[in-house]
Amino acid sequence: MNDQIIRITRALNHPIRIQILYYLNDHQKSSVNNLVKQFDVSQPAISRHLRILEEAKLVKSERVKQEKYYSLADNHIIKILDVLRQHVKE
């Protein structure tokens, strides 16, 4: 099996990471501090989740001055998550 598919499925194996993906889809980009406030999770935990998502190439980051901002690498993953949601509902 393709290693990238395995990385992606492992990255999706946590509810906070899925919520982060949907949040980034809705808000285009976000800083780590903003995600900490949004999800009421510690900064190290959010950073770990973002690192896993970035390693799976689901999110990308850019540094602006002292702050790092994250956004979706593309919206394909949201389409996949939406299909999974629909499957669960049926």
SVG drawing of the C-alpha trace seen along z (x, -y; Angstrom):
<svg xmlns="http://www.w3.org/2000/svg" viewBox="-29 -40 38 42">
<polyline fill="none" stroke="black" stroke-width="0.4" points="0.0,0.0 1.1,-3.5 3.0,-5.1 1.2,-8.4 -2.2,-6.8 -1.1,-5.2 0.2,-8.6 -3.1,-10.2 -5.3,-7.6 -3.1,-7.7 -3.4,-11.5 -7.2,-11.2 -7.2,-8.8 -7.9,-11.6 -11.1,-13.7 -9.2,-16.9 -7.2,-16.6 -10.4,-16.1 -11.9,-19.2 -8.8,-21.2 -9.1,-20.3 -12.8,-21.4 -11.9,-24.6 -9.1,-25.4 -11.5,-24.7 -14.0,-27.2 -11.5,-29.9 -8.8,-29.6 -5.9,-29.8 -5.2,-29.9 -2.4,-30.4 -1.5,-27.8 -2.6,-30.2 -6.0,-30.6 -6.5,-26.8 -5.5,-26.4 -8.4,-28.9 -10.8,-27.3 -10.4,-23.7 -9.4,-24.3 -6.4,-22.0 -2.8,-22.7 -0.4,-24.4 2.0,-21.4 -1.0,-19.1 -2.2,-21.4 1.4,-21.7 1.7,-17.9 -1.6,-17.5 -0.5,-20.1 2.9,-18.4 1.1,-15.1 -1.3,-16.8 1.7,-18.5 3.7,-15.3 0.7,-13.7 0.6,-16.8 -2.9,-17.7 -1.9,-21.1 0.8,-23.6 2.3,-26.4 3.8,-29.8 5.6,-32.0 4.6,-35.6 6.9,-37.4 6.8,-35.4 3.6,-33.5 3.1,-30.4 -0.1,-30.1 -1.6,-26.8 -4.0,-26.2 -5.3,-23.2 -2.8,-21.9 -5.9,-21.5 -9.6,-20.7 -9.5,-17.1 -9.4,-15.9 -12.6,-17.7 -14.4,-16.0 -13.1,-12.7 -14.3,-13.5 -17.7,-14.6 -18.1,-11.2 -17.2,-9.4 -19.8,-11.5 -22.4,-10.7 -21.5,-7.0 -22.0,-7.0 -25.4,-8.7 -26.7,-6.1"/>
</svg>
